[in-house]
Amino acid sequence: MPVQKSMMQKIFSQKIRFKSNDGSDFLDWRTVQLSECLYEHKKRNKKLIYSKEQVLSVSGDVGIVNQIELLGRSYAGESVENYHIVHQGDIVYTKSPLKENPFGIIKSNKGNSGIVSTLYAVYSCLDCIDHNYIDYYFSRKEVVNNYLKPLINKGAKNDMKVNNQHVLTGDIVLPSREEQEKIVSLLSMLDDKIAVKKAELDKLKTWKQGLLQQMFV
């Protein structure tokens, strides 16, 4: 099992708990409705602050990124004035089924502000929650699937039949804000180390491929 996945399982099952800077225990985790942590902000691009070049895509693998950077072009319609504005730190729910996430995915925008189509629901975080915590919490496929399944009705064309507010009626497990920040810090550090190791591995693969080509010329 990958180190990060194993660590996340231990953290979110509370087998691993953090302590405050003075060594004291944090408060017990609470089960809360997601509506206690997020609200739908409903900001639209009516003033055309953002253009088609700033349309965002939401991917299960890479999160929220610029659509052109991810897909090579913009797939926006003729007008983007009704698109939802997404600021850094906002949470986006995609109403599109994916192979491993048949009820969609929930991601945090860690990059630049932009816009998404009306097929997405956009939420802002209240003070009780760190947007990165939400992102890690729902990054586990089984968790986001189990959370969304009882809330979503699928239409005949496999489209999602759900009110944006209804998405917030499920329960999540919430530690204190201070413990959330420690969780995010640890998991972010693991992400960075994994990215470095992956880059090193990719470099070795390229070197090996070049060496083999030279050997068999």
N, C-alpha and C positions, 0 to 999 in steps of 0.2 A: 504493500500500500504506500503511495507517495507520502512523503513526510508532511506536506502541507495538509493533505486531506485527513491524515491521522490526527494532526494537531487540531484541526478544526472540529473534528468529532469529539475530541477530549474537552475542548473549550466549551462548545455549545451543549454538551451533556453535563457540564460543570464538574467533570473529573479533574480539570485543572481550574483553579481559582487564583486570582491575583490579590495582592494586598496593596493598601494605600502607601504613600511615600513614608508615612510615619510607622508603618508596620502593622497597622490595625486592619481588621477584616472589613471588606465592603459589605453593604447591605445585601440581603438575600435577593435573588432575581425574582422579578414579578412576571406573571402572565397578564398581558394587556391586549386590548384590541388595537389593531394597527392605527385606527382613527385617533388614538391618543398620542400618536407619534407623528403622523403625517396629515396634511390637508391638501386638497386639490386647489391649485392657485388660479387656473383658468386664464392665464395671460396669453393673449393672441398677438400675432405679428401685424396688427392693423396698420401701424405706421411704417411698415416695411423697413424696420430697423435692420432686419436680417434678410439676406438674399438667398438665392438658390445655392450659392457656393457655401452657405453656412447651414445647410440641412444636415441633420445628424441621423445616423443609423444606429440601431441597437443590436448588438451581436452577443450570443451566448458565450463566445470565446474571448472577445476583446472588449466587451462592454459598449459604452456609448462613444462613438467616434464620428468624425466628419465623413459624410457619405462618399464624397469624391475620393478621399484618401483610402477608404475601405474598398469601394467598388469601382473606382476609376471614372465615375461620372455621377451626375445628379439625376435622380429619378423623380424629382419634384414635378408637380403639375404646372400648368401655365401661370397660376398665381399662388403665392405663398402667404398671402395676407391673413388667411384663417389658420395658418399653422400655429401650433402651440410653441411658446417661448420656453426654452429650457436653460436655466442658469446653472452655473457650477454648484454642485451640491444638491441639485434637485433629483428626485427619484422618478424614473419612467417605467411604466408597465406597458409591455407590448401585447396587443390583442391578436397576435399572429401565432398559430401553432408551429412548433418546431419538432423535429424528430424525437428529441429527448425531453422536450418540454411542451407537451401537447396543449397546455393551457396558457402558454406564453412565458415571458421572463420578466423579472424585476431587477433593474439596474440603477446605479447611481452615476450621475454625470460628474466625472473627475476632471474633465477637460474644459475647453472653452465653451462659453454660452453659444446657443444656436437655436434651431427650430426643428420640430418634428411634425409629421402629418397628424391629422385629426384621428387617425387610427390608434394613436397612442394616448395614454392618460399620463398627466404630469402632476407630480406632488412635490410640496416643499416640506422640509423637516421642522418640527417644533423643537424647542430647546432641550427636551428630554432625550433626544437621540442624535447620534453621529451618523451622517449619511454613509460613511464608509462601513459602519457596523451593519447597516441595513444591506449594503451591497454584499458583504461577506456572508451575512445570515442567509440571504436568498441565493447565494452562488452555488449552494449544494442542490443538485437537481431534485433529489428526493424531497427536500424541504419545500422548495417552491412549488413542486407538483402537488404535494399533499396540502399545502396552504391554499392553492388556487382551485383545486378540483371541486370542493363543495360549493364554491362561490360562482362557478362558471357554468353557463348553459351553452351548448354548441348548436348552431343552426344546421340546416340541411346541407349547406355548402361548407361546413366545417368552420364557419365564422363564429367569433366569440359574442355571446349574448350576455353582456354584463354592464351594469351601471358603474361609472367610475367611482362613485362613492361606496358602492357595495364591495368593491375590491378591498376596502379598508376595514371590513367588518370581521375579518378573521383574527385569530390570536397569534401573538408572537411572545417569545420569552425575552425579557428586557433586564439587563443589569443596570447598575447606576451609570451615570454619564462618565464618571471617572474611570470605572472599570471598562466601559466600552472603549475608551481612548487607549487603555493599556492593551486590550485585545487587538485593536486596529494596529497599534504600533508593532506588536509582535508579528502579526500576519503580513503586514506591509514589508517588514524586514525579510521575512521568508520569501515573499514575492520577488524582492530585489535580488536576493541570493540565487533564486531559481533562474531569474532572467540572465544573471551573469554566467551561471553554469551552462545555460542553453546556448548563449552566444559563444562560449568557449567550445562547446560540442559542435556547433555549426561550423566553426572555423576549422576544427579538426577534420570534419567530414569533407569540407572543401579541399583541404590540404591532401587528404587521402585520395580523393577523386583525381586531383591534379597529378599526384604521384603515379597512380595506376595508368593514367593516360600516357605519361612519359615512358613507363615501362613497356607498354605494348605498342609503341609507335614503330 
